[in-house]
Structure formats: structure tokens, C-alpha cells
Amino acid sequence: MEEAPDQVKTRDEIRSSFFEIFNHMERLVNYLIRKRRDEAGWLGILVGILVWFFGVIGVVIVNFLTDNYATKYFIEHPGSNLIYFGFLLALSLPIGLITYFYAKKRYTEEYIPWKDTLNGLKKTVAENKTKDTSIIETTLQLMDQTNAWFLDVMQYKSEEALTYGLVAFLITAFISANSPIGVPIALLIGVIIWLYFRYEKRKETAQQIQTFKAWRKKFEEGKNYFLKNVIDGRA
């Protein structure tokens, strides 16, 4: 039996609602994964620098405790300093990389299952294999999780605004380093940039939240029709 035009239209609207929600959630989870990977990258760099730093501090401590023994050794053995610092570099790089890959896995593991679930739902709807009421339940679970993600997004947006303010302060302070009022001006500009971008980032996130709520409302209004179609299709 052929579907009526209004039924086809409603079904297409429901599928469109699915994709709107899925695409928004995909952008959101990709943003969070990217931020987590950035954090892992900075952690790897920090660990690599710390390995180098403690290697150098070790030389300073040896000099302090043994009347500059390390420095004398380097002087008496030309090239030994290059070997030592080369060893520190060779040690810091793999340790930094290992830290990065380990942290990346740990930082993103909470998002990967949700991303896989989302990809599965998108494939199911794209192939029009929605003859299962579980798709509604899974989608609603993803929506609830997305609401929790918005808190993380808000935090990252605030950090981005703070970073812009700090960069503006440093650049302005460097340019006006010779001016007696250079630092106060740089501080003022940094604060203005920070407040401006904090406002813009919060406004942007608030708009995303409102859009997502509107999509969720539209989805929940159409889910009863979706379920009715599934049940009728099984009859």
C-alpha cells in the first residue's frame, strides 16, 4: 500500500530532524575530541621539556655538591657535553611522544564510544533502516549526553577567550616595552580582548544550546509518529 503524500512528508521531516541532531552532536563531539588531543599534545611537550630540564638541573646539582665537577669533566673531555645533551634530547623526545599517545587515549576514551554510536545511528537513518524503536531510545541517550557536553564546551570557550587576552597582553607588552606605561596599557588591552571574546564565546555557545533544544523539541514531537509507523509496519 502506497503512503499518502502527507505521510511521506512527515516521514522525511522526521529523518531530516534526525540528521540535524546527529550533525550537531557530531560537530560537538569532534570539537571536544580535538580539544582533548590538544591537551594531550601540550602534556607531551611539557613532559619532554621537564626531562630536559631535570637533566640540566642534575648537572647544576652535581656542580654544587662536587665543586663544579660536571663542568670540569665537560672541559676536560671535549664533546662530552654534546653527547650528554644529545642523550637528554634523545630521551625527552620518546618520553614526550609516549606521554602524548597515552594521554590522548585516556583523554578521548569517554567520547569514542559515543562517536561510534552516533556514526551507527547516522548509517541506520541514511540507509532507511529505522524499523526499530531502539533508535529513539539511543538518540535520546545521546541528547542527554550532549547536554552534559555543553558544560565542557563552555569551559573550553572560556579558556580560548583567556588565551586570546593573554596573547594580546604579551604582544602589546613586547611592542611597548620601552614605554613607562607599556605594561598598564598591555594589561588593559589584554583584559578588553579577554572580556570581548568571553562574551562572544558564551553567546555562541548559548545559541548552540538553544538551537539544540529546538531540534530536540522538534524530534520529541515527531517521535510518536515515528513509533506509530514502526508499529504499523510490523502489523
N, C-alpha and C positions, 0 to 999 in steps of 0.2 A: 504493500500500500504506500502510495506516494505521500510525502509530507506536505502539509499546507504551507503556502508561502510565508505566513506569519510564524509558523513553527521553525522553518528554515532560518528565517531572520533572527529569531530569538536564540536558536542554537549557535548561529555564527557570532552573535553578540557575546554569548557565554564563552565561546572559545577565544574571542578577542580579549575578553576580560581576563581569562587565564593567562594569555600571553603578556598582557600589560603588567600583571602582577609578577609573573615569572621574570620578565626582563628587568623590572625594577629590583627585585630581590637579587638577581644575578649581578647587576651593577654594584649593589651594596656589598655583597659577599666578596666580590672581586676587589673592591676598594679596601676592605678590611684585610684580606689576604695579602694584598700589596703592601699595606702598612706594616703588617706583622713581618713580612720578609725584609722590609727596610730596617725594622728594629733588629732583626737577626743579623743583617749586614753590618750595622753600626756596632753591635756587640762583638762580632768577629774582628772588626777593625780595632776596637778598644782592647780586646784580649791580646791581639798581636802587638799593639803598642806597649801594653803592660809587660809582655815577655821581654821586649827590647829594653824597656825602662828598668826593670829589675836586674837585667843583665848589666846595664851600665851602673846602676846603684851598687851592684855587687863589687865592681871594680873600685868604686869610691870607698866602700866599707873596708875592703882589703887594704887599700892605701892608708886609711885611717888607723887600722889596727896594727899594721906592719910597717909603718914608716915609709909609705909610698913604694911598697914592694912591687905592686902591679905595674906602676908607671916605669919603674926601673927595669922590670922584666921586658916591657914593650920596647924600651930604648935599647936594651942590650940584645934583643932579638928582633931585628928589623923585619917587618912584615907580619909579626905575630899579632899585632893589633888588628890588621886587616882580616887575618884568619879568625880571630875571636869575634869581631863584629859581623863578619860574614856568617859565622856559625849562628850568632843571635838572629840574623835575618833569616837564615835557612830554617831556624827553629820557630820563629814567630809566624812565618807565613803558613805552614801547615797547621799549626795550632789555631791560628785565626780562622782558617778555612774549615777545620773540623768543628770549631765552635759555631761558625755560621750555619753549616748544614745541619748540625744537631739542633740549634736554636730554631732554625726555620721549620724543621719538622715538628718540634714541640709547640711553637707559636701558632702554627696553622692547622694543627690536627683537629681542633674543635670545629673548624669551618669546612674541612674537606668532605666529611660525610654529608653535611647539609648541601654542599655544592653538587655532590654526586646524586643526591635525592632530587634536587632541582633539575639537573640535566635529564634524569629519568622521567620526571613529570613532563618536561618540555617535549621529549621524544614521544611520550604517550599521547599527548594532545595533538602534536604535529601529525602523527600517523592516524589520528582519529580513533584511537583505541580506548575510548573513555567509557566502555561498558562495565565500569566497576566503581562502586560508590566509595571505595577507599581513597580515590583520588581527591575527593572533597576533604576527608579527614587529614590526609597528608599535607594538602595545601594549607589548611587552617593551622596545622602544626608549624609549618614554615612561616606563616604570617605571624604567629605568636613569637617565634624565634627572631623574626625580623624586627619586631617591636623592641626586643631586648638589644639588638644590634645597634639601634639608633643611639643608645647611650654611649656605646663605643665610638660611633661616628662623631657624636658631639664632642667627645673628649679629643679625638684626633683633629677635628676642625679648630678647636681652641688652641691646640699645640701648634698648628700651622700658623695661626694668627700671631702667636707669640714668637715664632721663628721669624716671620716677616718683620716684626717690630725689632727684634734683636739684630737682624741683618741691616736694617735701616739705621739703627743706632751705630753699629760698627763702621759702616760706610761713611756716615756723616762725621763721626768722631775722627776717622782717618783723614778725611778731606780737610776738616777744620782743626787739625791737631795743633797748628801754630797760633790759633786764636785763643785768647784767655776765656772766651765764653763758648768755646767749641764744644766742650763736654755737656754743659747745660742745654745747648741747642740740639745736640745729638740726642740727648735723653728725651727732650720734648718731642722731637720728630719721631723717635722710636715709639714713644707712648701713643702718639697720634696714629701712627701706622698700625700699631697693635690693636687699639680700640676700634679703628675703622674696619680692619679685616675680621676682628672678633664679631662685630655687628653683622657684617656681610655673611660670614660663615654660619652664624647662628640663624640668620634669616633664611639662608639657603637650605639648611637642614630642616628648619621649621616648615618650609614649603614642601620639602620631600615627604615629611611626616604627614602633612595634610593631604597631599596627593595620594599617598599610600592608603590613608584612612578612607578616602573617597573610593579608591579602587576596591578596597576590602568591602565597603558597604555595598557597592555595585555587585561584587561577587556573591556576597551572602544573600542579596535579594534574588539573584538568579539561580542559586544552588538548589532550591526546591524544585524549580522547573527541570533542572539537570537531573536530579534524582528521580523525578516522575518519568522522564524519558527513559532512564536506565531501567526502571521497574517495568514500564510498559514494553520496552524492547525485549525483556525476558519473558513476558507473559505469553 
